[in-house]
Each structure stands twice: as C-alpha cells, then as structure tokens.
Amino acid sequence: MVCWLVDELLSERAYETGYPSIADVAKELGHQVYKTKYIPFSKEPDWQIGLEFPEGSCVVTHGTIQFCKQVEKHFGKMWTPGMYFNQNVKHFSRYAWHFESRDLLNFDYHILPYGEFVRRQYARGGFSAFVKPESGLKDFVGQVVYGMSFEDDLRKLEPQGGIDADVLCVVASPKRIKAEFRYVICEKEVITGSEYRWDNILDVRRDTHPVCDKLANQIAKAEWQADTVYVCDIALVEDVVHGCKTDAPKVIELNAFSSSGLYACDTYKIVEVVSKAAEREHGGN
C-alpha cells in the first residue's frame, strides 16, 4: 500500500477542472491518505504525520513548497520515496544544460546574484531583461524588467520588502509566449498534461498542443531524467524556420512533482502511475 501525505493548502489553490483532488483519488483507489495543512511560517510540521506514517513506510508527499521543505527536514530519511523533490528540479543550473539550446526557452541565459543584476543595471539604456530565481523554490516571481521603468520594476519584483543580494538569478532576453502547458512525467513516460495559460492570461483546461506534446515526450524518453517523477512546463512560441513563421515548443522549466500544482491534469492517471512507481522504488526496484 502507498501512503499519500497531502497538504490541503495546495489543494485549496487548485482549479475546478472536473477531476477530484489527489487525496480523494488516492483514497478512492485504496491507498492510505493523511491530509494536513501547512501553517505559514511554522517551524514544526503536524506531529501526527509521524504517527500515521512510521519509519519504513512507502510515502508520496504532495503539497506546497514550504510544506515539502518542512517534511524533508523532519521526515526526509524515514520513508521511501518520501517525496519527489530533488536537487535536479530545484535548480535551473542542474537541468538546463541537458537540453538542446533550440528546445530551451531561455537559451541565452546568464546566472548571477541578484545584487549583481541590480548593480550592472542590465535593463538600462532602453533594453529589457527577464529575471527569475535560479532556484525552483520560488524566492520571487520572475518577470521582465524594463530600462525605462527600472526602479519601479525592481520594486514590483520585491513585494515582500526585498530580495537577498546573493540570491542567484537566471537572466535572459524577454520572450513572447503564446501559451503554456504543464506535463507530469513518470518513469520516462508522459502521464498527463494541461494548459494553464494562453496569451498571458490564466486559462486552465485539459487541452494541450500537439507540438508541445511531442517535445514533452522527447524529454521523457531522453537518457537523462531529472527524477523518477517530475513536472515539465513547455511554452508555445512563434518561431521562424527557413524564413517561415511557425509554432514551436520550448522548455520553460522543470519542477518537483511533490510541490507542483496540477492545473487540469488527470489526477486518476497521476495517482495510479505514481503509486506504482513509488511501490517499485520502495521494493528496491
């Protein structure tokens, strides 16, 4: 039996898509489920978790980033697999170089501390630059900084009162994105996918795009894999090939499955396939 540890805070942020929550599906399919809720800024996790899932249990965690960090700290070595939340999907620098430049949205990236980004005033002189955290733990929300509104854009980038100067950032040229899709990959197979943005507007639906599906499957079949289970976000952009405009897919980023929202992805397929993968890993396979 697979035990699913679910942070309801992430479930509350989900969208109405017709699919039940991860917790409801896991329970329906006969798995043990424990639902709790991350308390913002708390230092200790729900003490009941350790009683529900003792050491040696086969556990899959799904919740907010803060919840996963807390569980990793207190229970990380107790269970198998515990969570799909490793370094390969926590850092852009760990996975970006594995992709062909033509497949990576921010192919022209530089990585530097936020303080250096500000000091160099990358977007001065009428230019613009896209900046986001190098870490996938969402230190701040990535956005475009424009030369003409440099100071104002920095203030928008720092809504919580500032970004540490030594936080590493990915800096690249801005790209025009037509649509964005999320895919869940498990054991070198695409389980399910979902659109979550169209023309820069939140648009959560079950549809995906054929060319983005093709790239997602290519990534899933590649020799290098970020984790047993992970999430891949792919953008649809306008490209020019041999002088002709065409729709092209580009990898935006990888994210940890355990801390990712699922938009309109099929939760039945996710629980079924991920549970089987967790069982195999727990059994040493």
Secondary structure, DSSP 8 states (H G I E B T S, - for coil): --EEEEEHHHHHT----SS--HHHHHHHTT-EEEEE---TT-SS--THHHHHS-TT-EEEEE--HHHHHHHHHHHTTTSEEE-S--HHHHBHHHHGGGS-GGGBTTTT-EEEEHHHHHHHTTT-TT-EEEEEESBTT-SS--EEEEGGGHHHHHHHH-TTS---TT-EEEEE----EEEEEEEEEETTEEEEEEEEEETTEEEEES---HHHHHHHHHHHHSS--S-SEEEEEEEEEEEEETTEEEEEEEEEEEEEGGG---TT--HHHHHHHHHHHHHHHHTT-
